[in-house]
Amino acid sequence: MRRRSTPVPRDAVHHPVFARFYARLSVTADLKGCLLYTIRDSSGRVIEIGAGNGLNFAHYPGAVSEVVAIEPERSLRQLAAGAALRAEVPVDVVPGTAEALPVKSEAFDAAVASLVLCTVRDLPRALAEIKRVLRPGGELRFFEHTLAPGRALAAAQRAADRTLWPLLFGGCHTARDTVAAIEDAGFELGVYRRFRIPDSGVQLPSSPCVLGVARRSGVVDRSAEAG
């Protein structure tokens, strides 16, 4: 019998002020281009983790047969539901958290994570869940904040994470080493690149980013199943 994820409350995450801020920020040129990069060339069944306001929905290619969009924040989920109605591919917007995805194991060809792994409460558990729901050989496409390579900015990130930053920005933790966490979860890293937003001028704790693809091993992982 396959393991079933534990149901979570519909409003396990509620950041209405940040939701309004993110809905406006996500359409800026810098973020939009990176968000759309994560979904290009995707196909088959896709699960989008932390779908936000549904900005990606209108841009999924026709090769995508279905998108299951997980969004725990009520205000963003409502915006995403409206965007789903306008999408050219079938999109089902579902409440849930990354640590307990309400879907079957090995059910998806690709998973999309855009600016969400920085916000989850338990990153290893969230990545284990993403791995569980991907078929062997399935792709994790990610655009995330990450730990800065320089000591000064990394120290500023850690200080921000310990103080007001997560409270102000929907639980965001900027000092997570995203690439290392993905590797530790057992994914095979593909092509990825590190960059900053903005690429010049004043650097914020959220400026260091990483964009890339990782794959679940083609070997079936029976530990994802429970008796």
Backbone as numpy.savetxt, mean C-alpha at the origin, in Angstrom:
# Nx Ny Nz CAx CAy CAz Cx Cy Cz
-7.77 -26.90 4.83 -8.62 -25.70 4.83 -7.74 -24.46 4.83
-8.08 -23.48 4.03 -7.28 -22.28 3.96 -7.55 -21.39 5.17
-6.52 -20.69 5.58 -6.66 -19.78 6.70 -7.57 -18.63 6.34
-8.43 -18.24 7.26 -9.31 -17.10 7.05 -8.83 -15.94 7.90
-8.84 -14.76 7.32 -8.41 -13.58 8.06 -9.47 -13.19 9.08
-9.03 -12.64 10.19 -9.94 -12.20 11.23 -10.67 -10.95 10.80
-12.00 -10.91 10.86 -12.73 -9.70 10.50 -12.34 -8.54 11.39
-12.37 -7.33 10.84 -12.04 -6.14 11.61 -13.23 -5.20 11.59
-13.34 -4.31 12.60 -14.44 -3.34 12.60 -14.40 -2.47 11.36
-15.56 -2.02 10.92 -15.64 -1.20 9.71 -14.85 0.08 9.86
-14.74 0.60 11.06 -14.05 1.86 11.27 -12.84 1.67 12.18
-12.06 0.61 11.91 -10.86 0.34 12.70 -9.86 1.49 12.57
-9.92 2.23 11.47 -9.06 3.40 11.24 -9.96 4.57 10.91
-9.76 5.69 11.60 -10.61 6.85 11.34 -9.79 8.11 11.49
-9.43 8.72 10.36 -8.65 9.96 10.33 -9.33 10.95 9.39
-10.47 11.52 9.77 -11.23 12.36 8.83 -10.49 13.60 8.35
-9.70 14.23 9.24 -8.97 15.43 8.83 -7.88 15.07 7.84
-7.10 14.03 8.16 -6.06 13.59 7.23 -6.67 13.10 5.92
-7.84 12.47 5.98 -8.49 11.98 4.76 -8.74 13.12 3.78
-9.20 14.25 4.30 -9.45 15.40 3.43 -8.15 15.94 2.86
-7.11 15.98 3.70 -5.80 16.45 3.25 -5.24 15.53 2.16
-5.31 14.22 2.39 -4.76 13.27 1.42 -5.51 13.31 0.10
-6.83 13.47 0.16 -7.62 13.50 -1.06 -7.17 14.65 -1.97
-6.73 15.76 -1.37 -6.23 16.88 -2.17 -4.78 16.67 -2.59
-3.96 16.15 -1.66 -2.53 15.98 -1.95 -2.29 14.94 -3.04
-3.12 13.90 -3.10 -2.87 12.78 -4.00 -2.93 13.16 -5.47
-3.56 14.27 -5.79 -3.68 14.66 -7.20 -2.54 15.55 -7.66
-1.59 15.86 -6.77 -0.44 16.65 -7.20 0.39 15.84 -8.20
1.12 16.54 -9.04 1.85 15.88 -10.13 2.85 14.86 -9.59
3.59 15.21 -8.54 4.63 14.30 -8.02 4.03 12.99 -7.54
2.95 13.06 -6.75 2.36 11.85 -6.21 1.60 11.07 -7.27
0.85 11.78 -8.11 0.01 11.08 -9.08 0.84 10.24 -10.03
1.96 10.79 -10.49 2.79 10.03 -11.41 3.32 8.75 -10.79
3.71 8.83 -9.51 4.23 7.64 -8.83 3.13 6.64 -8.54
1.96 7.13 -8.16 0.84 6.23 -7.91 0.47 5.46 -9.16
0.43 6.15 -10.28 0.03 5.49 -11.51 1.09 4.52 -12.01
2.36 4.80 -11.70 3.43 3.88 -12.10 3.23 2.50 -11.47
2.68 2.48 -10.25 2.52 1.21 -9.55 1.49 0.30 -10.22
0.59 0.84 -11.03 -0.46 0.00 -11.60 -0.27 -0.28 -13.08
0.68 0.37 -13.72 0.84 0.17 -15.16 1.25 -1.28 -15.44
0.78 -1.80 -16.53 1.08 -3.17 -16.97 0.53 -4.25 -16.04
-0.29 -3.88 -15.07 -0.89 -4.91 -14.21 -1.99 -5.64 -14.98
-2.27 -6.87 -14.54 -3.28 -7.68 -15.23 -3.89 -8.68 -14.25
-5.00 -9.29 -14.67 -5.66 -10.29 -13.84 -6.37 -9.65 -12.65
-6.42 -10.39 -11.55 -7.06 -9.90 -10.33 -6.04 -9.13 -9.50
-6.43 -7.93 -9.07 -5.53 -7.06 -8.32 -6.17 -6.70 -6.99
-5.39 -6.73 -5.93 -5.83 -6.21 -4.65 -5.04 -4.94 -4.36
-5.74 -3.86 -4.10 -5.09 -2.59 -3.77 -5.24 -2.36 -2.27
-4.11 -2.28 -1.59 -4.09 -2.14 -0.15 -4.07 -0.67 0.21
-5.06 -0.21 0.98 -5.12 1.21 1.32 -5.39 2.04 0.08
-6.54 1.83 -0.52 -6.86 2.45 -1.81 -7.09 3.95 -1.72
-7.20 4.48 -0.51 -7.40 5.92 -0.36 -8.67 6.41 -1.01
-8.56 7.48 -1.79 -9.73 8.07 -2.45 -10.00 7.46 -3.82
-9.29 6.38 -4.17 -9.56 5.70 -5.43 -8.96 6.36 -6.65
-7.91 7.14 -6.46 -7.29 7.85 -7.58 -6.84 6.89 -8.68
-6.36 5.71 -8.29 -5.84 4.77 -9.28 -6.90 4.13 -10.15
-8.13 4.06 -9.69 -9.14 3.22 -10.33 -9.34 3.54 -11.81
-9.33 4.80 -12.15 -9.60 5.20 -13.54 -8.47 4.84 -14.48
-7.33 4.40 -13.94 -6.15 4.19 -14.77 -5.71 2.74 -14.86
-6.45 1.82 -14.26 -6.09 0.42 -14.41 -6.28 0.00 -15.86
-5.32 -0.73 -16.43 -5.43 -1.14 -17.84 -6.52 -2.20 -18.02
-6.96 -2.35 -19.25 -8.03 -3.29 -19.56 -7.69 -4.73 -19.27
-6.39 -5.05 -19.14 -5.99 -6.42 -18.83 -6.33 -6.82 -17.40
-6.71 -5.85 -16.57 -7.12 -6.13 -15.19 -8.58 -6.59 -15.21
-8.83 -7.77 -14.68 -10.18 -8.32 -14.69 -11.01 -7.86 -13.50
-10.35 -7.54 -12.39 -11.06 -7.11 -11.18 -10.07 -6.47 -10.21
-10.53 -5.43 -9.53 -9.76 -4.82 -8.44 -10.56 -4.94 -7.16
-9.95 -5.51 -6.15 -10.53 -5.48 -4.81 -9.73 -4.43 -4.03
-10.40 -3.36 -3.64 -9.73 -2.21 -3.02 -10.04 -2.19 -1.53
-9.01 -2.37 -0.72 -9.16 -2.38 0.74 -8.88 -0.98 1.27
-9.81 -0.41 2.00 -9.60 0.92 2.59 -10.27 0.97 3.97
-9.48 1.13 5.04 -10.05 1.12 6.39 -10.66 2.45 6.82
-10.24 3.56 6.21 -10.70 4.87 6.66 -12.03 5.23 6.01
-13.03 5.52 6.83 -14.40 5.68 6.34 -14.53 6.77 5.29
-13.96 7.94 5.55 -14.13 9.07 4.63 -13.48 8.76 3.28
-12.27 8.21 3.31 -11.60 7.85 2.07 -12.33 6.72 1.35
-12.88 5.79 2.12 -13.61 4.67 1.52 -14.84 5.16 0.76
-15.49 6.17 1.29 -16.66 6.73 0.60 -16.25 7.39 -0.72
-15.12 8.10 -0.71 -14.62 8.69 -1.95 -14.23 7.60 -2.95
-13.60 6.54 -2.43 -13.19 5.45 -3.30 -14.39 4.76 -3.93
-15.47 4.61 -3.17 -16.68 3.97 -3.71 -17.24 4.78 -4.88
-17.19 6.10 -4.78 -17.63 6.93 -5.90 -16.73 6.78 -7.10
-15.40 6.72 -6.86 -14.46 6.54 -7.96 -14.63 5.17 -8.62
-15.01 4.17 -7.84 -15.20 2.82 -8.38 -16.33 2.80 -9.40
-17.36 3.60 -9.18 -18.49 3.64 -10.11 -18.10 4.20 -11.47
-17.04 5.00 -11.51 -16.60 5.63 -12.75 -15.47 4.86 -13.43
-14.99 3.81 -12.80 -13.86 3.06 -13.35 -14.29 2.20 -14.53
-13.35 1.93 -15.44 -13.64 1.10 -16.60 -13.41 -0.38 -16.35
-12.82 -0.70 -15.19 -12.66 -2.10 -14.79 -13.47 -2.31 -13.52
-13.92 -3.54 -13.24 -14.71 -3.78 -12.04 -13.87 -3.52 -10.77
-14.41 -2.70 -9.88 -13.73 -2.38 -8.63 -14.70 -2.60 -7.48
-14.26 -3.37 -6.51 -15.05 -3.63 -5.30 -14.31 -3.01 -4.13
-14.90 -1.99 -3.50 -14.29 -1.30 -2.37 -14.75 -1.97 -1.08
-13.78 -2.41 -0.27 -14.06 -3.25 0.90 -13.39 -2.66 2.13
-14.08 -2.61 3.28 -13.41 -2.19 4.52 -12.49 -3.29 5.01
-11.39 -2.90 5.62 -10.46 -3.89 6.14 -9.11 -3.26 6.38
-8.23 -3.97 7.05 -6.88 -3.48 7.31 -5.87 -4.39 6.65
-4.67 -3.87 6.43 -3.62 -4.64 5.77 -3.19 -5.84 6.60
-3.33 -5.74 7.91 -2.91 -6.84 8.78 -3.90 -7.99 8.82
-5.10 -7.80 8.28 -6.12 -8.85 8.30 -6.97 -8.70 7.04
-6.41 -9.00 5.90 -7.10 -8.81 4.63 -8.29 -9.77 4.52
-9.48 -9.25 4.24 -10.69 -10.08 4.24 -10.92 -10.81 2.92
-9.89 -11.51 2.45 -9.96 -12.21 1.16 -9.26 -13.56 1.29
-9.48 -14.43 0.30 -8.92 -15.78 0.33 -7.43 -15.77 -0.03
-6.76 -16.83 0.38 -5.34 -16.99 0.07 -5.13 -17.28 -1.41
-4.00 -16.79 -1.93 -3.56 -17.06 -3.30 -4.63 -16.71 -4.34
-5.33 -15.61 -4.11 -6.46 -15.24 -4.96 -6.14 -14.13 -5.96
-4.93 -13.54 -5.88 -4.66 -12.35 -6.69 -3.35 -12.48 -7.46
-3.34 -11.86 -8.63 -2.16 -11.84 -9.48 -1.20 -10.71 -9.12
-1.73 -9.65 -8.52 -0.90 -8.52 -8.13 -1.50 -7.82 -6.93
-0.63 -7.21 -6.15 -1.05 -6.36 -5.03 -0.41 -4.99 -5.22
-1.17 -3.95 -4.94 -0.69 -2.58 -5.06 -0.68 -1.95 -3.68
0.46 -1.39 -3.28 0.59 -0.69 -1.99 1.18 0.68 -2.26
0.38 1.72 -2.11 0.82 3.08 -2.39 0.65 3.94 -1.14
1.78 4.30 -0.53 1.78 5.15 0.67 0.89 4.58 1.76
1.00 3.26 1.95 0.19 2.61 2.98 1.06 1.82 3.96
2.18 1.26 3.53 2.99 0.45 4.42 3.61 1.29 5.54
3.70 2.60 5.32 4.20 3.49 6.37 3.16 3.69 7.47
1.90 3.38 7.18 0.82 3.67 8.13 0.34 2.45 8.90
0.66 1.25 8.45 0.12 0.07 9.11 0.72 -0.08 10.50
-0.05 -0.66 11.39 0.40 -0.80 12.77 1.43 -1.91 12.93
1.36 -2.93 12.10 2.26 -4.08 12.20 2.74 -4.40 10.79
3.91 -3.86 10.42 4.40 -4.01 9.04 4.70 -5.46 8.67
5.41 -6.24 9.50 5.65 -7.64 9.12 4.36 -8.42 8.92
3.38 -8.19 9.76 2.10 -8.91 9.61 1.40 -8.49 8.33
1.42 -7.19 8.02 0.78 -6.71 6.79 1.43 -7.33 5.56
2.76 -7.40 5.54 3.45 -7.99 4.39 3.19 -9.49 4.31
3.06 -10.14 5.46 2.72 -11.56 5.45 1.33 -11.79 4.87
0.42 -10.89 5.16 -0.93 -10.98 4.61 -0.92 -10.76 3.10
-0.16 -9.78 2.65 -0.06 -9.54 1.21 0.51 -10.76 0.51
1.54 -11.33 1.10 2.13 -12.55 0.53 1.12 -13.69 0.49
0.32 -13.80 1.54 -0.68 -14.87 1.61 -1.69 -14.78 0.48
-2.15 -13.58 0.16 -3.24 -13.45 -0.81 -2.76 -13.44 -2.25
-1.44 -13.32 -2.47 -0.90 -13.39 -3.83 -0.70 -14.85 -4.24
-0.98 -15.11 -5.50 -0.66 -16.44 -6.03 0.86 -16.57 -6.13
1.41 -17.77 -6.15 2.84 -17.93 -6.39 3.25 -17.23 -7.69
4.27 -16.41 -7.61 4.70 -15.63 -8.76 4.01 -14.29 -8.88
3.02 -14.01 -8.02 2.31 -12.74 -8.07 3.19 -11.58 -7.64
2.84 -10.38 -8.09 3.67 -9.20 -7.88 3.11 -8.29 -6.79
4.02 -7.73 -6.00 3.72 -6.61 -5.11 4.30 -5.37 -5.75
3.44 -4.43 -6.09 3.89 -3.17 -6.69 3.76 -2.09 -5.61
4.85 -1.42 -5.31 4.86 -0.52 -4.16 5.43 0.86 -4.48
4.83 1.86 -3.86 5.34 3.24 -3.83 5.19 3.68 -2.39
6.30 3.85 -1.69 6.25 4.05 -0.25 7.30 5.04 0.24
7.01 5.66 1.39 8.04 6.37 2.13 9.06 5.34 2.63
10.29 5.79 2.87 11.29 4.86 3.36 12.35 5.60 4.16
13.17 4.84 4.86 14.23 5.41 5.68 15.26 6.11 4.79
15.65 7.30 5.19 16.64 8.07 4.43 18.01 7.43 4.53
18.82 7.49 3.46 20.19 6.95 3.52 21.13 7.81 4.35
20.86 9.10 4.44 21.73 10.01 5.20 21.39 10.02 6.69
22.41 10.13 7.54 22.20 10.05 8.98 21.33 11.18 9.51
21.54 12.39 9.02 20.83 13.55 9.56 19.33 13.43 9.30
18.96 13.14 8.06 17.54 13.05 7.74 16.92 11.82 8.39
17.67 10.72 8.47 17.15 9.52 9.13 16.87 9.80 10.61
17.76 10.56 11.25 17.53 10.93 12.65 16.29 11.81 12.78
16.11 12.72 11.82 14.92 13.57 11.84 13.66 12.73 11.65
13.72 11.72 10.79 12.58 10.83 10.59 12.22 10.09 11.88
13.22 9.56 12.55 12.96 8.81 13.79 12.37 9.71 14.86
12.88 10.94 14.94 12.33 11.89 15.90 10.89 12.24 15.57
10.60 12.43 14.29 9.24 12.74 13.86 8.29 11.60 14.18
8.76 10.37 13.94 7.92 9.20 14.19 7.58 9.02 15.65
8.46 9.50 16.54 8.23 9.37 17.98 7.34 10.47 18.54
7.05 11.48 17.73 6.31 12.64 18.25 5.00 12.84 17.50
4.85 13.96 16.81 3.55 14.33 16.27 3.27 13.82 14.86
4.30 13.40 14.14 4.09 13.07 12.73 2.98 12.03 12.51
3.00 10.89 13.20 1.94 9.91 12.98 0.55 10.43 13.33
0.47 11.28 14.33 -0.83 11.84 14.72 -1.37 12.79 13.66
-0.49 13.53 13.03 -0.90 14.52 12.03 -1.16 13.90 10.67
-0.48 12.80 10.36 -0.52 12.27 9.00 -1.01 10.82 8.94
-2.10 10.57 9.61 -2.81 9.30 9.45 -2.02 8.07 9.84
-1.15 8.19 10.86 -0.38 7.05 11.32 0.91 6.81 10.56
1.31 7.73 9.69 2.50 7.57 8.87 3.76 7.51 9.73
4.63 6.51 9.45 5.94 6.39 10.07 6.98 6.43 8.95
7.77 7.49 8.94 8.65 7.75 7.80 9.96 6.98 7.85
10.35 6.45 9.02 11.68 5.85 9.18 11.69 4.35 8.97
10.66 3.79 8.37 10.65 2.36 8.12 11.50 2.03 6.90
12.32 1.00 7.03 13.15 0.55 5.91 12.29 -0.40 5.07
11.56 0.16 4.14 10.54 -0.57 3.39 11.13 -1.73 2.59
12.22 -1.48 1.88 12.81 -2.52 1.04 13.29 -3.69 1.89
13.95 -3.40 3.01 14.41 -4.47 3.89 13.24 -5.27 4.45
12.15 -4.57 4.79 10.98 -5.26 5.33 10.35 -6.18 4.29
10.31 -5.74 3.04 9.75 -6.57 1.96 10.62 -7.81 1.76
11.93 -7.62 1.78 12.83 -8.78 1.65 12.68 -9.73 2.84
12.58 -9.18 4.05 12.45 -10.00 5.24 11.16 -10.81 5.22
10.14 -10.30 4.52 8.86 -11.01 4.42 8.92 -12.16 3.42
10.04 -12.31 2.74 10.20 -13.43 1.82 9.90 -13.12 0.37
9.72 -11.85 0.03 9.51 -11.48 -1.37 10.84 -11.42 -2.10
10.79 -11.67 -3.41 11.95 -11.53 -4.27 11.90 -10.14 -4.91
12.87 -9.31 -4.59 12.87 -7.95 -5.10 13.16 -7.92 -6.59
12.37 -7.12 -7.31 12.64 -6.85 -8.71 13.30 -5.49 -8.83
12.98 -4.79 -9.89 13.55 -3.46 -10.11 12.88 -2.46 -9.15
13.70 -1.63 -8.53 13.16 -0.56 -7.69 14.13 0.62 -7.71
13.61 1.78 -7.36 14.48 2.96 -7.31 14.10 3.83 -6.12
15.11 4.46 -5.56 14.91 5.40 -4.46 14.98 6.82 -5.00
14.19 7.71 -4.46 14.17 9.10 -4.90 13.57 9.95 -3.79
13.49 11.25 -4.02 12.94 12.16 -3.02 11.85 13.02 -3.62
10.85 13.33 -2.81 9.79 14.26 -3.19 9.71 15.36 -2.12
10.00 16.62 -2.49 10.48 17.08 -3.81 11.94 16.66 -4.01
12.39 16.71 -5.26 13.75 16.24 -5.54 14.81 17.27 -5.24
14.39 18.49 -4.87 15.33 19.54 -4.49 14.67 20.43 -3.45
15.47 21.29 -2.85 14.92 22.18 -1.84 14.85 21.52 -0.47
13.98 22.03 0.38 13.85 21.54 1.74 13.35 20.10 1.73
14.02 19.23 2.48 13.64 17.83 2.57 12.87 17.59 3.87
11.71 16.97 3.74 10.87 16.63 4.87 11.13 15.19 5.30
10.68 14.79 6.49 10.80 13.38 6.86 10.16 12.44 5.85
9.13 12.91 5.16 8.43 12.09 4.17 9.05 12.12 2.79
10.11 12.88 2.59 10.68 13.04 1.25 11.31 11.76 0.67
12.09 10.98 1.45 12.68 9.76 0.86 11.60 8.74 0.51
11.61 8.28 -0.74 10.61 7.33 -1.22 11.27 6.20 -1.98
10.52 5.14 -2.17 10.99 4.02 -2.98 9.83 3.51 -3.81
10.13 3.14 -5.05 9.12 2.72 -6.02 9.64 1.46 -6.71
8.85 0.40 -6.71 9.36 -0.81 -7.34 8.39 -1.97 -7.34
8.95 -3.14 -7.65 8.18 -4.38 -7.77 8.90 -5.48 -7.00
8.13 -6.32 -6.32 8.66 -7.53 -5.70 7.71 -8.67 -6.04
8.21 -9.89 -5.95 7.39 -11.04 -6.33 7.35 -12.09 -5.23
6.19 -12.70 -5.12 6.10 -13.85 -4.24 6.77 -15.03 -4.94
7.50 -15.81 -4.18 8.18 -16.97 -4.73 7.20 -17.85 -5.49
7.67 -18.47 -6.57 6.82 -19.36 -7.35 6.53 -20.68 -6.64
7.19 -20.92 -5.52 6.95 -22.14 -4.75 5.76 -21.92 -3.83
4.81 -22.84 -3.86 3.62 -22.72 -3.02 4.03 -22.79 -1.56
3.58 -21.83 -0.76 3.88 -21.76 0.67 2.72 -22.33 1.47
2.87 -23.57 1.91 1.79 -24.22 2.64 1.58 -23.66 4.03
2.52 -22.82 4.51 2.31 -22.21 5.81 1.19 -21.19 5.78
0.78 -20.77 4.56 -0.34 -19.83 4.43 -1.67 -20.53 4.64
-1.63 -21.84 4.80 -2.86 -22.59 4.99 -2.89 -23.14 6.42
-4.06 -23.29 6.95 -4.20 -23.80 8.32 -5.21 -24.93 8.31
-4.99 -25.88 9.16 -5.93 -26.99 9.24 -7.11 -26.67 10.09
